[in-house]
Amino acid sequence: LRLHATRDVQLGEELCHSYCDLERGLEERRARLQQSHRFTCACEACTRLEPLASQGECLRAELASLGKAVRQNVMSQPHEAMRSSRRMTEIIDLELGGDLWAHARVKDDLFHAALVARDRAVASAAMHEAVELWLLAGGESDKELVDQMRAYAADPSSHRLWCMGPRRLWQGATPRRSGPGRRPDRAGRRMG
């Protein structure tokens, strides 16, 4: 078993492993752990007293909200997704102790946003960082995936999203301007 610490560890200090999604709120994490592993977590994040507990819950909620927004808007608002990744990184460091998997996911999201924005330098740097974080967190357990990630870092334009650019979501048919004697068809267009 190999562990990678994201900070210095003191001799005799307890090391904790996350059994659930760290972005979830305290009560949801406790319920999940009780149901799946039959224990009550006593880690630092789960046993904090007010006001630190509330601050932590707010940060986790913000991280979850930002992550959801980034994944939903990466194709239509890539620059906003890229800006959000900075704040997500801050929260991961502040609240999740620099969790490597969480950082890797943010870098992967940043990579995809940079692809859509056609920002080769940001895409390449984000994927290089994602590879490094992936390797620190889990090693080369999936060599094929790591090799593909390295290829994307070397040449982001080889990814299928590179050619797409920002996309607007289809909003349905829009009515044409009406004129005398024109009636709407089933799609709302005016017909003569």
GIRA-V198532 format. One record per residue. N is the residue number from 0. RES is the residue in one letter. PSI is psi in whole degrees, 0 to 359 (NA if undefined). D_LAST is the distance of its C-alpha to the last C-alpha in Angstrom with 2 decimals. Layout:
n,res,psi,d_last
N,RES,PSI,D_LAST
N,RES,PSI,D_LAST
This chain:
n,res,psi,d_last
0,L,131,74.17
1,R,129,73.06
2,L,145,71.79
3,H,119,70.37
4,A,142,70.97
5,T,0,68.60
6,R,170,71.49
7,D,139,75.29
8,V,130,76.76
9,Q,148,80.11
10,L,127,82.85
11,G,355,82.63
12,E,138,79.14
13,E,135,76.97
14,L,133,73.99
15,C,150,70.94
16,H,138,68.16
17,S,128,64.73
18,Y,4,63.83
19,C,175,60.43
20,D,117,57.52
21,L,345,59.05
22,E,343,55.82
23,R,159,56.00
24,G,166,57.60
25,L,308,61.23
26,E,321,60.79
27,E,319,58.31
28,R,314,60.69
29,R,314,63.65
30,A,317,61.93
31,R,314,60.81
32,L,323,64.31
33,Q,318,65.98
34,Q,313,63.77
35,S,328,63.90
36,H,356,67.34
37,R,43,69.18
38,F,159,70.38
39,T,121,69.84
40,C,140,69.28
41,A,26,71.76
42,C,171,70.39
43,E,316,70.24
44,A,327,66.53
45,C,347,66.96
46,T,10,70.12
47,R,148,69.41
48,L,162,70.19
49,E,151,68.10
50,P,356,66.78
51,L,323,66.54
52,A,315,64.95
53,S,319,62.11
54,Q,316,61.60
55,G,318,61.49
56,E,321,58.98
57,C,317,56.72
58,L,317,56.97
59,R,320,56.22
60,A,319,53.18
61,E,318,51.96
62,L,316,52.55
63,A,318,50.62
64,S,315,47.70
65,L,316,47.67
66,G,317,47.94
67,K,315,45.00
68,A,318,42.86
69,V,312,43.92
70,R,328,43.07
71,Q,328,39.66
72,N,6,38.72
73,V,325,40.49
74,M,327,37.33
75,S,334,35.23
76,Q,64,38.11
77,P,325,41.01
78,H,324,42.83
79,E,319,42.96
80,A,321,44.30
81,M,320,46.91
82,R,320,48.03
83,S,330,48.31
84,S,329,50.63
85,R,314,53.28
86,R,322,53.46
87,M,319,53.50
88,T,317,56.48
89,E,314,58.29
90,I,319,57.85
91,I,319,59.06
92,D,317,62.16
93,L,315,62.76
94,E,329,62.09
95,L,12,62.20
96,G,27,65.24
97,G,30,63.43
98,D,121,62.32
99,L,319,61.86
100,W,320,59.19
101,A,317,57.09
102,H,318,57.52
103,A,319,56.59
104,R,319,53.35
105,V,318,52.44
106,K,324,53.24
107,D,318,51.06
108,D,318,48.15
109,L,318,48.87
110,F,311,48.92
111,H,320,45.43
112,A,318,44.04
113,A,326,45.74
114,L,311,44.26
115,V,324,40.71
116,A,354,41.63
117,R,43,43.27
118,D,91,46.54
119,R,318,49.05
120,A,314,52.16
121,V,318,51.22
122,A,314,50.05
123,S,313,53.29
124,A,318,55.51
125,A,317,53.81
126,M,324,54.25
127,H,314,57.85
128,E,320,58.56
129,A,319,56.87
130,V,313,59.11
131,E,316,62.21
132,L,318,61.41
133,W,314,60.64
134,L,320,63.96
135,L,321,65.88
136,A,322,64.38
137,G,2,64.68
138,G,192,66.14
139,E,47,64.87
140,S,331,64.43
141,D,79,61.15
142,K,321,62.07
143,E,317,58.94
144,L,315,56.71
145,V,319,58.97
146,D,320,58.87
147,Q,319,55.05
148,M,319,55.04
149,R,322,57.53
150,A,318,55.36
151,Y,324,52.37
152,A,320,54.70
153,A,323,55.86
154,D,86,52.38
155,P,332,49.49
156,S,352,46.98
157,S,349,48.06
158,H,144,46.26
159,R,334,42.81
160,L,344,41.28
161,W,319,42.37
162,C,351,39.41
163,M,316,36.79
164,G,177,37.14
165,P,141,35.58
166,R,144,32.51
167,R,142,29.96
168,L,140,29.26
169,W,128,25.78
170,Q,8,24.18
171,G,175,21.17
172,A,141,17.51
173,T,140,16.62
174,P,141,13.47
175,R,163,11.57
176,R,138,11.73
177,S,152,9.52
178,G,176,8.55
179,P,134,8.55
180,G,11,6.28
181,R,137,4.51
182,R,153,6.57
183,P,142,8.86
184,D,189,9.77
185,R,332,13.56
186,A,3,14.26
187,G,3,12.77
188,R,147,9.97
189,R,131,6.80
190,M,155,3.78
191,G,NA,0.00
